Amino acid sequence: MLHIKSLRTLKFVLPLLALIVVTFAAFAFSSKRMPSRAPVVNDKVYEFMGDATDPDAVRDLSNWQFIGTASPCSDINKPKACTIAVDAAHATNSTLAGSNLTITALNDKGNGSTYRVAEAKDGTYSASAFNQDQ
């Protein structure tokens, strides 16, 4: 008789456990991309003023000019590498020159014509790069 009771319990508990595991897995492994964050109050926004067809120009910190806390990439006529929002503690100059940021430039969609900022890092700190769409 004990065997039959535990079999009934098992038939009830197993589907419930399976549902819990599937629900947890669905939330834990969902791959939704989070949108880029907007600049916050203590961010300084720098705009790219160089030649976006040259990856060295995109990486050159002196080509990034301080524009304040304006919205990133507001002018669609600007180069593909557009703006970077940097926490004020990591950039205080009129350009990014002198900061410890390292910019990684990638070819925009592999077309060979323009470059975008893939990453802007300062040790463990990452600035927010805003690139224009193709």
Salt bridges, closest charged atoms under 4 A:
ASP43 OD2 - ARG37 NH1 2.75
ASP56 OD1 - ARG59 NH2 2.43
ASP108 OD1 - ARG116 NE 3.62
ASP122 OD2 - HIS90 ND1 2.87
